[in-house]
Amino acid sequence: MKRHKQWLGAAAIPLVVACAAGKADSAAMGAGEPVTGVEWRVERITVGGEDLPAPATGSPHLRIGTDGGAAGNLGCNRFSARVAVHGDRITFGALRTTKMACDPDRMSFERALAKALDGQTLTGAAEHGELTLTSGHGDRVHLTRGTPE
C-alpha cells in the first residue's frame, strides 16, 4: 500500500506541471501582448469582406478574464460566456445575453458580433494595442485596447 501511494504522488507531478503550463498559456497571445485581463473595444467587424463599423452608441466591448470567463457588451445587450485561450486560439462558449431591444443599426451590429463569437474558435493576433480575432471563414472582429478607467 505504501508503494502505491508513492507511485500516485510521482504520477501527480506531471499533471501539476501540465495544469500550470495551460494556465500560463492563457494569459498571452503574443510576445509581451496579453489578451486576458484587458478591456477590448470592438471597433468593427468584417463579414464576407464587408466592414460593419461599431455603432456610435452602445459601446461594444469585451473582457477575457484570467478565470476562463468573458463578458462585455454586444452593442445593445450585455453578454457573458466561458472562454479558453490556447496559443493563438480563443474559443468562446455559448453566449448568455440580456434581452433588451435597441435601434435597428445597433441590433444588426449586435447580431453580427454575437454570431462571430458564439461558440466559435477564433485565431487571435494582438499587436500594438490592437487585437484581431479571425474565424475559419476569414470573418474578423477588430478590437483596440480600452483606456484605463
Salt bridges, closest charged atoms under 4 A:
GLU33 OE2 - ARG145 NH2 3.31
GLU39 OE2 - HIS61 NE2 3.27
GLU39 OE1 - ARG63 NH1 3.87
GLU43 OE2 - ARG41 NE 3.45
ASP51 OD2 - ARG44 NE 3.53
